[in-house]
Every structure is written in C-alpha cells, then in structure tokens.
C-alpha cells in the first residue's frame, strides 16, 4: 500500500480519484492547493503525488518548484485539463521539475490506476518512465515502454 497525495482544486475530481485509488489499495490524502500540499509533504512525504497543473493561488509548477527547493523527493503525475495547447506549453517545464508522467483530463480511472501502479513498481520492474501525455484515445500503454508518447 502506497501513500498518495492528490492535489487538485476541483473537489469532485479529487473525490473520484481518491475513491478509485483507495479501492486499488492505497492510502490517499487530498489537498486543494499547492501550498497546502507542500506543507503536507514537509510533514510526511507521500510515495506519489497526483498534481493538477492549473490551480488558483499556487499552481502545479509553483508546487513542484517549492518541493524541489525543500528537497522533498516524490514521484509526481501531473494532470491537466487546460487542453493540449495550454498543457503542452508547460510539459517541458513540468518534466524539468521532475514530473514522471503528464496526463490530460479527463483521465479514465483505469489509466490513472495503471499509471500509479507503473510508477510505484520497483525500478527493475519498470517504475521509471519518460513524461507521457494522454490525449483522448491516445493513452499511455504501460505494458511496453515504447507505448508511451514521449515529449522531447
């Protein structure tokens, strides 16, 4: 069982993701703001964070910068509903700041769970991955590393 932190300003999105990840056997906490999430990570760093890119007050990029400054190491799945154009402008920044994977909303729950399981797998089982973006029917295929759409 892994400890997962969901950071998203949309309560309904958090509730759906939380229920799915808890049903998959994980302990899940929720923060609706990046600054709150950083504080939670300082108290007890999760194994993995699902982080919305666009939020008021402290967005995903600012959150990742704060985590890096505090030397808090956590695997991060960045999620974004900003559309392909808006999201793609920030993908390289998110990657440079440590995002393992980037997924576009809406995220099918099976893809979310597969992504989390993939990233939590031991490194010799494929727990590291390039940044990927899910776009509509084009979703990451975690059965083969070549199935990921890399952002370069």
Residue frames relative to the residue before (quaternion, step in Angstrom):
aa qw qx qy qz dx dy dz
X 1.0000 0.0000 0.0000 0.0000 0.00 0.00 0.00
X 0.1931 -0.7867 0.5801 0.0849 3.54 -0.85 1.01
X 0.4030 -0.6625 0.5716 0.2681 3.51 -1.31 0.45
X 0.0473 -0.8117 0.5810 -0.0352 3.58 -0.64 1.17
X 0.1653 -0.7610 0.6205 0.0924 3.55 -1.06 0.82
X 0.1711 -0.7582 0.6240 0.0800 3.57 -0.80 1.09
X 0.0481 -0.7911 0.6097 -0.0077 3.57 -0.84 1.04
X 0.3021 0.7221 -0.5539 0.2837 3.55 -0.34 1.30
X 0.4308 -0.7207 0.4852 0.2441 3.57 -0.97 0.83
X 0.6292 0.5131 -0.3399 0.4745 3.61 1.24 -0.10
X 0.3745 -0.7707 0.4683 0.2155 3.62 -0.29 1.25
X 0.6502 0.5221 -0.3320 0.4409 3.62 0.95 -0.78
X 0.6282 0.5223 -0.3300 0.4730 3.58 1.03 -0.78
X 0.6486 0.5224 -0.3115 0.4576 3.57 0.96 -0.89
X 0.6551 0.5264 -0.3125 0.4428 3.57 0.92 -0.90
X 0.6735 0.4911 -0.2986 0.4649 3.58 0.88 -0.92
X 0.6795 0.4730 -0.2991 0.4743 3.60 0.87 -0.90
X 0.6317 0.5414 -0.3355 0.4418 3.58 0.96 -0.82
X 0.6675 0.5012 -0.3066 0.4575 3.59 0.83 -0.94
X 0.6654 0.5070 -0.3058 0.4546 3.59 0.93 -0.89
X 0.7007 0.4606 -0.2753 0.4702 3.59 0.89 -0.90
X 0.6251 0.5103 -0.3416 0.4817 3.60 1.06 -0.62
X 0.6345 0.5188 -0.3250 0.4719 3.60 1.04 -0.77
X 0.6621 0.4823 -0.2930 0.4930 3.59 1.20 -0.56
X 0.6420 -0.5900 0.2975 0.3889 3.58 1.30 0.17
X 0.5694 0.6077 -0.3789 0.4035 3.59 1.23 0.21
X 0.4133 -0.6372 0.5820 0.2907 3.54 -1.31 0.44
X 0.0751 -0.8349 0.5448 -0.0218 3.58 -0.70 1.07
X 0.0959 -0.7403 0.6631 0.0551 3.53 -1.09 0.89
X 0.2318 -0.7717 0.5810 0.1145 3.57 -1.23 0.51
X 0.0180 -0.7406 0.6713 0.0245 3.54 -1.20 0.73
X 0.3047 -0.7732 0.5322 0.1616 3.57 -0.98 0.82
X 0.7387 0.2881 -0.1723 0.5845 3.56 1.32 0.19
X 0.5554 -0.6457 0.4167 0.3176 3.57 -0.99 0.81
X 0.6380 0.5271 -0.3378 0.4483 3.59 0.98 -0.77
X 0.6316 0.5127 -0.3271 0.4809 3.58 1.02 -0.78
X 0.6410 0.5371 -0.3186 0.4463 3.58 0.98 -0.86
X 0.6420 0.5134 -0.3299 0.4641 3.60 0.95 -0.83
X 0.6430 0.5192 -0.3163 0.4657 3.58 0.98 -0.80
X 0.6431 0.5095 -0.3175 0.4755 3.57 0.99 -0.81
X 0.6627 0.5068 -0.3034 0.4603 3.59 1.00 -0.83
X 0.6150 0.5378 -0.3506 0.4579 3.58 1.06 -0.65
X 0.6640 0.4971 -0.2958 0.4738 3.58 1.06 -0.76
X 0.7743 -0.1522 0.1433 0.5973 3.57 0.98 -0.89
X 0.2898 -0.7949 0.5096 0.1564 3.57 -0.22 1.28
X 0.3814 -0.7156 0.5324 0.2427 3.60 -0.87 0.90
X 0.5996 -0.5418 0.4391 0.3925 3.55 -1.32 0.16
X 0.7984 0.0108 0.0472 0.6002 3.56 1.13 -0.72
X 0.1682 -0.7690 0.6098 0.0921 3.55 -1.14 0.72
X 0.1865 -0.7113 0.6657 0.1271 3.55 -1.10 0.82
X 0.0249 -0.8573 0.5070 -0.0859 3.56 -0.27 1.33
X 0.3559 -0.7155 0.5652 0.2049 3.55 -0.76 1.11
X 0.4513 -0.7091 0.4786 0.2538 3.55 -0.96 0.86
X 0.7971 0.2443 -0.1076 0.5416 3.58 0.92 -0.92
X 0.2088 0.7417 -0.6028 0.2071 3.55 -0.49 1.32
X 0.5110 -0.6173 0.4782 0.3594 3.58 -1.14 0.50
X 0.7692 0.3644 -0.2906 0.4370 3.55 -1.35 0.30
X 0.7830 -0.1601 0.1579 0.5800 3.63 0.33 -1.21
X 0.2062 -0.8266 0.5133 0.1032 3.59 -0.17 1.27
X 0.7522 -0.4214 0.2737 0.4261 3.55 -1.32 0.05
X 0.6381 0.5171 -0.3295 0.4657 3.59 1.00 -0.78
X 0.6598 0.4963 -0.3044 0.4751 3.59 0.91 -0.92
X 0.6272 0.5382 -0.3268 0.4584 3.57 1.05 -0.77
X 0.6697 0.4935 -0.2980 0.4682 3.58 0.92 -0.90
X 0.6212 0.5272 -0.3409 0.4689 3.60 1.02 -0.74
X 0.6667 0.4986 -0.3028 0.4639 3.59 0.91 -0.91
X 0.6349 0.5194 -0.3298 0.4672 3.61 1.00 -0.77
X 0.6591 0.5018 -0.3054 0.4695 3.58 0.96 -0.85
X 0.6510 0.5147 -0.3191 0.4576 3.60 0.94 -0.85
X 0.7123 0.4260 -0.2487 0.4994 3.58 1.07 -0.76
X 0.3851 -0.7486 0.4537 0.2924 3.58 1.35 0.05
X 0.3502 0.7012 -0.5274 0.3281 3.55 0.95 0.95
X 0.1819 -0.8063 0.5580 0.0739 3.55 -0.43 1.22
X 0.2054 0.7536 -0.5999 0.1731 3.57 -0.68 1.10
X 0.4503 -0.6475 0.5335 0.3057 3.57 -1.06 0.72
X 0.1170 -0.8213 0.5583 0.0132 3.56 -0.84 1.02
X 0.1541 -0.7130 0.6792 0.0808 3.49 -1.09 0.98
X 0.1843 -0.7775 0.5936 0.0950 3.57 -0.56 1.14
X 0.1029 -0.7776 0.6188 0.0422 3.54 -0.97 0.94
X 0.0075 -0.8151 0.5787 -0.0254 3.55 -1.06 0.70
X 0.1838 -0.7610 0.6138 0.1017 3.50 -1.07 0.85
X 0.4100 0.7587 -0.4250 0.2750 3.57 1.29 0.24
X 0.5624 -0.5885 0.4025 0.4188 3.59 1.21 0.03
X 0.6725 -0.5320 0.3342 0.3912 3.56 -1.17 0.58
X 0.6747 0.4929 -0.3139 0.4509 3.59 0.82 -0.93
X 0.6996 0.4676 -0.2831 0.4602 3.58 0.74 -1.03
X 0.6832 0.4886 -0.2892 0.4592 3.58 0.89 -0.92
X 0.6659 0.5312 -0.3252 0.4107 3.58 0.84 -0.91
X 0.5796 0.5842 -0.3745 0.4274 3.60 1.14 -0.52
X 0.7601 0.3762 -0.1911 0.4942 3.58 1.11 -0.60
X 0.4453 0.7257 -0.4458 0.2763 3.60 1.23 -0.17
X 0.6790 0.4831 -0.3073 0.4595 3.59 0.85 -0.88
X 0.6224 0.5186 -0.3461 0.4731 3.58 1.03 -0.72
X 0.6557 0.5048 -0.3137 0.4656 3.59 0.88 -0.93
X 0.6451 0.5152 -0.3219 0.4635 3.59 0.97 -0.81
X 0.6628 0.5022 -0.3084 0.4619 3.60 0.90 -0.89
X 0.7007 0.4608 -0.2610 0.4780 3.57 1.09 -0.66
X 0.6983 -0.5264 0.2559 0.4120 3.58 1.25 0.07
X 0.3830 0.7127 -0.5096 0.2926 3.62 1.16 0.20
X 0.3630 -0.7304 0.5366 0.2164 3.56 -0.89 0.93
X 0.7909 -0.0321 0.0796 0.6059 3.55 0.97 -0.92
X 0.1718 -0.7516 0.6279 0.1068 3.56 -1.17 0.68
X 0.0602 -0.7976 0.6002 -0.0028 3.57 -0.84 1.05
X 0.3750 -0.7222 0.5398 0.2155 3.55 -1.07 0.79
X 0.4072 -0.6782 0.5584 0.2497 3.55 -1.07 0.84
X 0.5532 -0.1954 -0.8097 -0.0079 1.55 -2.08 1.31
X 0.3113 -0.7527 0.5596 0.1530 3.54 -1.04 0.86
X 0.3979 -0.6834 0.5466 0.2754 3.60 -0.72 0.97
X 0.5514 -0.6495 0.4059 0.3307 3.59 -0.85 0.94
X 0.6098 0.5482 -0.3583 0.4463 3.60 1.04 -0.68
X 0.6445 0.5055 -0.3178 0.4777 3.61 1.02 -0.76
X 0.6307 0.5259 -0.3346 0.4622 3.59 0.97 -0.81
X 0.6876 0.4761 -0.2856 0.4679 3.58 0.81 -0.98
X 0.6493 0.5075 -0.3203 0.4673 3.61 0.92 -0.85
X 0.6365 0.5317 -0.3215 0.4569 3.59 1.01 -0.82
X 0.6627 0.5015 -0.2961 0.4708 3.56 0.90 -0.97
X 0.6742 0.4919 -0.3019 0.4608 3.59 0.84 -0.94
X 0.6284 0.5421 -0.3265 0.4523 3.57 1.01 -0.82
X 0.7223 0.4477 -0.2552 0.4612 3.58 0.83 -0.97
X 0.6868 0.4703 -0.2848 0.4753 3.58 1.14 -0.54
X 0.4832 0.6608 -0.4407 0.3683 3.57 1.27 -0.18
X 0.5964 -0.5455 0.4279 0.4046 3.59 -1.12 0.56
X 0.6346 -0.5779 0.3560 0.3694 3.59 -1.05 0.76
X 0.6672 0.4930 -0.3219 0.4562 3.60 0.98 -0.69
X 0.6720 0.4448 -0.2981 0.5116 3.59 1.29 -0.15
X 0.6809 -0.5165 0.2857 0.4336 3.58 1.23 0.26
X 0.3204 0.7959 -0.4685 0.2107 3.59 1.11 0.51
X 0.6603 0.4295 -0.3205 0.5261 3.60 1.21 -0.09
X 0.0058 0.8179 -0.5716 0.0654 3.54 -1.04 0.74
X 0.4910 -0.6118 0.5011 0.3654 3.57 -1.15 0.39
X 0.6267 -0.4921 0.4131 0.4410 3.57 -1.26 0.17
X 0.0519 -0.7850 0.6171 0.0144 3.55 -1.03 0.80
X 0.1867 -0.7646 0.6030 0.1304 3.52 -1.18 0.49
X 0.2670 -0.7461 0.5888 0.1592 3.56 -0.91 0.93
X 0.0150 0.8054 -0.5906 0.0470 3.57 -0.69 1.06
X 0.8285 -0.1623 0.0805 0.5300 3.55 -0.31 1.25
X 0.8362 -0.1052 0.1096 0.5269 3.55 -0.70 -1.11
X 0.6230 0.5151 -0.3447 0.4772 3.60 1.23 -0.29
X 0.0946 0.8086 -0.5659 0.1304 3.56 -0.08 1.32
X 0.6099 -0.5616 0.3979 0.3928 3.58 -1.13 0.53
X 0.2255 -0.7401 0.6207 0.1274 3.54 -1.07 0.82
X 0.1825 -0.8366 0.5107 0.0773 3.55 -0.26 1.27
X 0.4958 0.6403 -0.4516 0.3746 3.59 1.19 0.19
X 0.7745 0.1181 -0.0777 0.6166 3.57 1.23 -0.45
X 0.5048 -0.6564 0.4593 0.3216 3.57 -0.85 0.87
X 0.6340 0.5495 -0.3355 0.4284 3.61 1.06 -0.67
X 0.5912 0.5900 -0.3589 0.4166 3.58 1.27 -0.31
X 0.5724 0.5851 -0.3872 0.4244 3.59 1.25 -0.13
X 0.3531 -0.6989 0.5776 0.2306 3.52 -1.07 0.74
X 0.2054 -0.8107 0.5394 0.0980 3.58 -0.28 1.23
X 0.2923 -0.7108 0.6108 0.1904 3.51 -1.18 0.65
X 0.0008 -0.8223 0.5685 -0.0257 3.57 -0.62 1.09
